[in-house]
């Protein structure tokens, strides 16, 4: 046992905030997280990410900075230590933690390596696979894209694969399984004195939508909730309609949508099972009580809502920006387990870790520790939460850069278009346009308990009454009855920008060159 808690960060990718059984979802199965929240942890019903794609969100929740503070609102701008951009892992390591990292990156520049951020950057070896009696897989695709069907077909950009079956009839064993087993092995073998930080950024339930048995068949298809749909797209961002047209899913039946959604819920259930294995390992190695455990995702997923799949960079529906967020503090930290309804942001995650660990992180950030909310369920926390993304005209460096084939045509009917190089081409091609109505416009969200306001450069703003319209289908920005509410939220967003527009380093510079004693200046 150390005098500081172990920090366990279980970080699935693209997990919607509504897909937890203990929050009332009618179809998804999450028994391990449900038990944790019932006995030892707090689950935040209204937790929000600060960006709806991977890299900006991860740069935000690993620093406590909003994406706009240092320009981290693109998939290709990560945290550079040489530019004064630290992160939670690096800070913990510098304060005596042994940091183990197993899983995806999307956080620090790959060309610089990982040595500054962790002690162990886990990659499984052939010996590991022999010990696990497993055959390494090639990710959720298993090296095969035939499931997409023919270009121009209505499954080509759907991200839907379905049931996974291991070659040769063995057990399915992809990268997430390897990382979870690697983390468990590390817990069982480590006998040092340093406090541990275990960082598990998994790939699931990020699409393609696919999972093996028993999770594929776990969700009763008749229990899948109805989808949110738009009556009109005229007052919605151009990016949404563009993706809708390019993905080509408008002819899908509800039966097909239920199958896709049930598969996604099965992916969530598999992640919950893997989390249960990790908790068992913490208990078996005597570290459970001494560990602060954090479970949260970087952003959500459309999963068929509004007739869309996957995600976007600059729209902020709750299905994209609301995420699971479960915190189990170390023993001795006052806690009332259960569900909380306060608005919280992922920037609050590092602030909470620093308080539990007793660390002065050495830089200014905007997170607020959740310790008081854990102890006192009625504690006030935030009056609003924020999310942002998109780009300005001409700001090509803020767009994704996966290749689109030379000569690709997107101005033709969907079945005549040249197929994109990747599953993301329907989204990417819209980011490359600099038209009068820029599809990838810069935008920001201010959300309170009742209202959501979205300010858009070059496009119509949005306002939703989340009590009257929880699916965010009716934009009331031009409704006179909501005029005062819109003005109030605009002012709140302006205050947020003013308070968070920059960070001043704590180190001061000298005003002059140092002068040696006796020298004449």
URZI-V197041 format. One record per residue. RES is the residue in three letters. PSI is psi in radians with two decimals (999 if undefined). OMEGA is omega in whole degrees, -180 to 180 (none if undefined). NEAR is the number of other ideal C-beta (glycine too) atoms within 8 Angstrom. Layout:
<<RES,PSI,OMEGA,NEAR> <RES,PSI,OMEGA,NEAR>>
This chain:
<<UNK,2.41,176,2> <UNK,2.98,178,9> <UNK,0.00,175,2> <UNK,2.60,-176,8> <UNK,2.62,166,12> <UNK,2.58,180,13> <UNK,2.07,179,16> <UNK,2.09,-177,14> <UNK,1.80,180,10> <UNK,1.91,-162,11> <UNK,1.33,176,14> <UNK,2.78,-176,12> <UNK,2.19,170,14> <UNK,0.74,179,13> <UNK,2.04,179,14> <UNK,2.52,-178,13> <UNK,-0.27,-179,16> <UNK,-0.15,-172,9> <UNK,1.10,174,12> <UNK,2.29,-177,13> <UNK,-0.68,-177,11> <UNK,-0.16,173,11> <UNK,0.13,172,10> <UNK,0.17,178,5> <UNK,2.34,-173,11> <UNK,-0.19,-172,5> <UNK,-0.65,-172,11> <UNK,2.58,179,11> <UNK,2.03,180,9> <UNK,1.08,-172,13> <UNK,-0.57,-177,9> <UNK,-0.79,176,11> <UNK,-0.63,179,16> <UNK,-0.78,-180,11> <UNK,-0.70,180,8> <UNK,-0.77,-178,13> <UNK,-0.59,180,15> <UNK,-0.52,-172,8> <UNK,-0.74,-167,7> <UNK,-0.16,-168,7> <UNK,2.98,176,12> <UNK,2.34,177,16> <UNK,2.22,-177,15> <UNK,1.97,-177,13> <UNK,-0.57,-175,9> <UNK,1.15,177,11> <UNK,2.40,-173,13> <UNK,2.42,173,16> <UNK,2.82,-178,17> <UNK,0.04,173,15> <UNK,2.67,-175,14> <UNK,0.30,169,16> <UNK,2.91,-163,12> <UNK,-1.10,-170,11> <UNK,-0.86,178,14> <UNK,-0.69,180,16> <UNK,-0.78,-177,15> <UNK,-0.69,176,12> <UNK,-0.55,180,17> <UNK,-0.91,-174,17> <UNK,-0.20,175,15> <UNK,0.01,178,11> <UNK,-0.56,-169,15> <UNK,0.17,177,12> <UNK,2.48,170,13> <UNK,2.69,-176,11> <UNK,-0.62,-176,14> <UNK,-0.28,-173,10> <UNK,-0.74,-179,12> <UNK,0.34,177,7> <UNK,0.45,-180,8> <UNK,1.26,177,14> <UNK,0.54,178,14> <UNK,2.74,180,13> <UNK,-0.17,-171,10> <UNK,0.23,177,8> <UNK,1.88,-175,10> <UNK,-3.05,-175,12> <UNK,2.08,-177,13> <UNK,1.92,178,9> <UNK,-0.61,-178,11> <UNK,-0.22,179,4> <UNK,0.33,178,5> <UNK,0.35,-180,6> <UNK,1.77,-179,9> <UNK,-2.96,173,11> <UNK,2.89,-175,13> <UNK,-0.77,-178,10> <UNK,-0.79,-180,13> <UNK,-0.73,179,11> <UNK,-0.79,179,13> <UNK,-0.75,179,14> <UNK,-0.72,180,13> <UNK,-0.30,178,6> <UNK,0.45,169,8> <UNK,0.03,177,6> <UNK,2.54,169,13> <UNK,2.04,-173,12> <UNK,2.12,176,14> <UNK,2.21,-176,14> <UNK,2.09,177,13> <UNK,1.89,180,10> <UNK,-2.79,-173,12> <UNK,2.95,-180,8> <UNK,-1.73,-175,8> <UNK,0.55,-177,10> <UNK,-0.89,-177,12> <UNK,2.69,-177,13> <UNK,2.09,-178,7> <UNK,-0.54,-178,6> <UNK,-0.30,-180,4> <UNK,-0.14,-179,8> <UNK,-3.10,-173,6> <UNK,0.05,-172,9> <UNK,-0.56,-178,5> <UNK,-0.21,-170,8> <UNK,-0.30,-179,12> <UNK,2.76,176,12> <UNK,-0.59,180,6> <UNK,2.06,171,9> <UNK,1.69,-166,7> <UNK,2.29,169,11> <UNK,2.16,-176,4> <UNK,2.56,179,9> <UNK,3.00,177,6> <UNK,-0.62,178,5> <UNK,-0.64,177,6> <UNK,-0.81,-179,12> <UNK,-0.61,177,13> <UNK,-0.73,180,7> <UNK,-0.63,180,7> <UNK,-0.14,-177,9> <UNK,0.87,-176,4> <UNK,2.70,175,11> <UNK,2.21,-178,9> <UNK,2.35,175,8> <UNK,3.11,-178,11> <UNK,0.80,-179,7> <UNK,-3.08,-175,9> <UNK,-0.30,177,10> <UNK,-0.39,-173,9> <UNK,0.61,177,10> <UNK,0.20,-173,5> <UNK,2.20,177,6> <UNK,0.24,-178,5> <UNK,-0.43,180,5> <UNK,-0.32,-180,11> <UNK,-0.39,-177,10> <UNK,-2.90,-176,7> <UNK,2.52,173,5> <UNK,2.39,-176,5> <UNK,-0.23,177,10> <UNK,2.89,-174,9> <UNK,0.25,171,8> <UNK,-0.08,-170,9> <UNK,-0.63,179,12> <UNK,0.41,-175,14> <UNK,-0.29,-174,12> <UNK,0.17,-175,10> <UNK,2.08,177,14> <UNK,-0.75,176,10> <UNK,-2.42,-175,10> <UNK,2.34,175,9> <UNK,2.39,176,12> <UNK,2.23,-178,7> <UNK,2.48,176,12> <UNK,2.39,178,7> <UNK,0.10,176,5> <UNK,0.17,178,5> <UNK,-2.88,179,9> <UNK,2.56,178,6> <UNK,2.30,-176,10> <UNK,1.56,-179,13> <UNK,-2.96,-176,12> <UNK,-0.64,179,9> <UNK,-0.76,178,12> <UNK,-0.69,180,12> <UNK,-0.73,-179,15> <UNK,-0.70,179,13> <UNK,-0.79,178,13> <UNK,-0.64,177,12> <UNK,-0.71,179,12> <UNK,-0.73,179,15> <UNK,-0.76,177,11> <UNK,-0.76,-179,10> <UNK,-0.77,178,12> <UNK,-0.68,-178,13> <UNK,-0.48,-175,9> <UNK,-0.45,-173,6> <UNK,2.24,179,8> <UNK,0.38,179,3> <UNK,-3.13,-177,5> <UNK,-0.17,-177,3> <UNK,2.54,169,8> <UNK,2.59,-175,12> <UNK,2.54,164,14> <UNK,2.03,-180,15> <UNK,2.00,-177,12> <UNK,1.99,-178,13> <UNK,1.46,175,14> <UNK,1.66,-174,13> <UNK,2.95,179,15> <UNK,-0.57,-180,11> <UNK,2.72,-1,13> <UNK,0.58,176,13> <UNK,2.35,177,7> <UNK,2.83,12,12> <UNK,2.56,179,10> <UNK,1.79,-177,14> <UNK,2.52,179,12> <UNK,2.68,-180,12> <UNK,2.98,172,11> <UNK,2.63,8,6> <UNK,-0.02,-173,5> <UNK,-0.48,-180,12> <UNK,-0.72,-176,12> <UNK,0.10,-173,7> <UNK,-0.63,-173,9> <UNK,2.11,174,14> <UNK,2.14,-176,7> <UNK,-0.54,-180,8> <UNK,-0.25,179,4> <UNK,-0.13,-178,8> <UNK,2.20,-178,11> <UNK,2.80,179,7> <UNK,2.69,-179,3> <UNK,2.69,167,11> <UNK,2.42,178,11> <UNK,2.64,177,9> <UNK,2.39,170,9> <UNK,-0.57,177,5> <UNK,2.58,178,6> <UNK,-0.01,-172,8> <UNK,-0.58,-179,4> <UNK,0.37,178,8> <UNK,2.83,-180,10> <UNK,2.50,-179,13> <UNK,-0.51,-179,11> <UNK,-0.65,-177,14> <UNK,-0.86,180,13> <UNK,-0.62,178,10> <UNK,-0.76,178,11> <UNK,-0.72,178,13> <UNK,-0.85,-178,13> <UNK,-0.68,-176,8> <UNK,-0.59,179,15> <UNK,-0.49,173,11> <UNK,0.66,-176,13> <UNK,0.17,-172,12> <UNK,-0.33,180,6> <UNK,0.05,-178,6> <UNK,2.46,174,10> <UNK,2.83,177,6> <UNK,-0.53,178,7> <UNK,-0.73,178,6> <UNK,-0.71,178,8> <UNK,-0.71,179,11> <UNK,-0.67,179,10> <UNK,-0.76,178,11> <UNK,-0.80,-177,14> <UNK,-0.72,178,13> <UNK,-0.62,177,13> <UNK,-0.74,177,16> <UNK,-0.74,178,14> <UNK,-0.61,175,16> <UNK,-0.63,176,14> <UNK,-0.74,178,14> <UNK,-0.71,179,15> <UNK,-0.64,177,14> <UNK,-0.74,177,13> <UNK,-0.73,177,14> <UNK,-0.72,178,13> <UNK,-0.76,179,10> <UNK,-0.65,175,12> <UNK,-0.71,178,12> <UNK,-0.68,177,10> <UNK,-0.69,180,10> <UNK,-0.74,178,14> <UNK,-0.71,176,12> <UNK,-0.70,180,8> <UNK,-0.67,176,12> <UNK,-0.74,178,13> <UNK,-0.83,-176,9> <UNK,-0.51,-179,7> <UNK,0.12,176,8> <UNK,0.38,-176,6> <UNK,-0.06,-174,11> <UNK,-0.89,-177,8> <UNK,-0.56,-176,6> <UNK,0.18,-175,11> <UNK,2.41,166,13> <UNK,2.08,-175,16> <UNK,2.24,179,13> <UNK,2.21,177,16> <UNK,2.06,178,12> <UNK,2.83,178,13> <UNK,2.92,180,14> <UNK,-0.48,180,14> <UNK,3.12,-178,15> <UNK,-2.63,-171,16> <UNK,2.51,178,16> <UNK,-0.79,178,12> <UNK,0.71,176,11> <UNK,-0.30,176,10> <UNK,2.39,-178,12> <UNK,0.29,-180,11> <UNK,0.37,-176,11> <UNK,2.79,174,12> <UNK,2.82,179,15> <UNK,-2.22,-171,10> <UNK,3.08,172,11> <UNK,2.93,179,12> <UNK,-0.43,-168,15> <UNK,0.46,169,13> <UNK,2.62,-164,11> <UNK,0.65,173,13> <UNK,2.62,180,11> <UNK,-0.53,179,11> <UNK,-0.36,179,12> <UNK,-0.71,-172,14> <UNK,-0.22,175,14> <UNK,2.33,-174,13> <UNK,2.76,169,16> <UNK,2.54,176,14> <UNK,1.84,-177,14> <UNK,2.31,-178,15> <UNK,2.11,170,14> <UNK,1.92,-179,11> <UNK,2.91,174,11> <UNK,2.72,178,11> <UNK,2.47,-179,6> <UNK,-0.35,176,3> <UNK,2.12,-177,11> <UNK,2.24,-176,5> <UNK,2.39,169,10> <UNK,1.84,-176,9> <UNK,2.74,177,9> <UNK,-2.84,-177,9> <UNK,2.39,176,10> <UNK,2.60,-179,11> <UNK,0.03,179,5> <UNK,2.62,171,11> <UNK,2.21,177,13> <UNK,2.78,179,15> <UNK,2.73,178,13> <UNK,-0.35,174,15> <UNK,-0.28,177,16> <UNK,-0.26,-180,14> <UNK,-0.96,-178,14> <UNK,-0.61,179,15> <UNK,-0.66,179,14> <UNK,-0.73,177,15> <UNK,-0.81,-178,14> <UNK,-0.65,178,12> <UNK,-0.78,179,9> <UNK,-0.69,-176,13> <UNK,-0.12,-179,14> <UNK,0.69,-174,5> <UNK,2.32,166,9> <UNK,1.92,-171,4> <UNK,-0.33,175,9> <UNK,0.19,177,6> <UNK,2.79,-179,9> <UNK,2.32,177,5> <UNK,-3.13,-170,12> <UNK,0.18,177,10> <UNK,2.74,177,12> <UNK,2.18,-178,8> <UNK,2.49,180,10> <UNK,0.09,-175,14> <UNK,-0.75,-178,11> <UNK,-0.62,179,8> <UNK,-0.58,176,13> <UNK,-0.69,-174,12> <UNK,-0.61,-174,10> <UNK,1.79,-173,7> <UNK,-0.44,-177,7> <UNK,0.06,-178,4> <UNK,2.32,174,9> <UNK,2.53,-178,4> <UNK,-1.21,180,10> <UNK,2.53,176,9> <UNK,-0.25,-179,5> <UNK,2.73,175,11> <UNK,2.78,-171,11> <UNK,2.64,177,14> <UNK,2.67,-175,14> <UNK,2.86,178,14> <UNK,-3.04,179,15> <UNK,-2.94,-176,12> <UNK,2.92,174,13> <UNK,2.91,175,7> <UNK,2.38,178,6> <UNK,-0.11,-176,5> <UNK,1.11,-174,9> <UNK,-0.50,-178,7> <UNK,-0.21,179,7> <UNK,0.18,176,9> <UNK,2.81,174,12> <UNK,2.77,-172,11> <UNK,0.20,175,6> <UNK,2.54,-171,9> <UNK,2.44,168,6> <UNK,2.31,-173,10> <UNK,2.49,175,9> <UNK,2.32,180,3> <UNK,0.08,180,5> <UNK,2.44,-178,12> <UNK,2.11,179,8> <UNK,0.08,180,8> <UNK,0.27,-180,3> <UNK,2.88,173,7> <UNK,2.63,-168,5> <UNK,-0.72,-175,9> <UNK,-0.14,179,6> <UNK,-0.06,-177,7> <UNK,2.63,172,12> <UNK,2.24,-179,8> <UNK,2.49,179,9> <UNK,2.89,-179,14> <UNK,-0.50,-174,7> <UNK,2.97,175,8> <UNK,-0.37,-175,10> <UNK,0.01,-176,10> <UNK,-0.66,177,15> <UNK,-0.55,178,12> <UNK,-0.71,-173,14> <UNK,-0.70,-174,14> <UNK,-0.51,179,13> <UNK,-0.45,179,14> <UNK,-0.27,-177,12> <UNK,-0.02,-178,8> <UNK,2.39,172,9> <UNK,1.29,-177,5> <UNK,3.07,-180,6> <UNK,-0.73,175,4> <UNK,1.47,-174,7> <UNK,2.05,-178,14> <UNK,-0.55,-176,12> <UNK,0.80,-174,12> <UNK,2.58,175,15> <UNK,2.43,-176,12> <UNK,2.80,177,16> <UNK,2.59,-178,12> <UNK,2.44,168,12> <UNK,2.05,-176,15> <UNK,2.26,172,15> <UNK,-3.00,179,11> <UNK,-0.61,-174,5> <UNK,-0.59,-169,6> <UNK,2.64,174,11> <UNK,2.13,178,14> <UNK,2.34,178,14> <UNK,2.09,176,12> <UNK,2.24,-177,10> <UNK,2.31,169,12> <UNK,2.28,173,10> <UNK,-0.09,-178,8> <UNK,3.01,179,11> <UNK,2.32,174,7> <UNK,2.93,-179,10> <UNK,2.57,174,13> <UNK,2.27,-178,16> <UNK,2.38,173,11> <UNK,1.83,-171,11> <UNK,-0.24,175,13> <UNK,-0.84,-180,6> <UNK,-0.42,-172,5> <UNK,1.22,-175,11> <UNK,-0.37,178,5> <UNK,0.00,178,7> <UNK,0.87,-179,11> <UNK,-0.35,-175,8> <UNK,1.89,180,9> <UNK,1.99,-176,10> <UNK,0.42,-176,11> <UNK,-0.49,-180,11> <UNK,0.13,180,4> <UNK,2.09,-179,8> <UNK,-0.49,-179,4> <UNK,-0.34,-178,5> <UNK,0.20,-176,11> <UNK,-0.86,-178,8> <UNK,-0.66,178,6> <UNK,-0.73,179,9> <UNK,-0.74,179,12> <UNK,-0.69,178,8> <UNK,-0.75,-179,8> <UNK,-0.57,174,14> <UNK,-0.75,179,10> <UNK,-0.67,178,8> <UNK,-0.68,178,12> <UNK,-0.68,178,13> <UNK,-0.74,178,8> <UNK,-0.71,179,8> <UNK,-0.81,179,11> <UNK,-0.73,-179,10> <UNK,-0.70,-177,7> <UNK,-0.40,-171,7> <UNK,0.25,-171,10> <UNK,-0.31,179,7> <UNK,3.01,173,5> <UNK,2.27,178,9> <UNK,2.14,179,5> <UNK,2.59,-179,6> <UNK,-0.37,179,7> <UNK,2.28,180,4> <UNK,2.59,176,4> <UNK,2.65,174,4> <UNK,2.58,-179,6> <UNK,-0.39,-177,3> <UNK,2.90,172,5> <UNK,2.57,175,4> <UNK,2.38,-180,5> <UNK,2.22,-180,7> <UNK,2.51,177,5> <UNK,2.34,178,4> <UNK,-0.20,-180,3> <UNK,2.60,178,6> <UNK,2.20,-178,2> <UNK,999,none,3>>
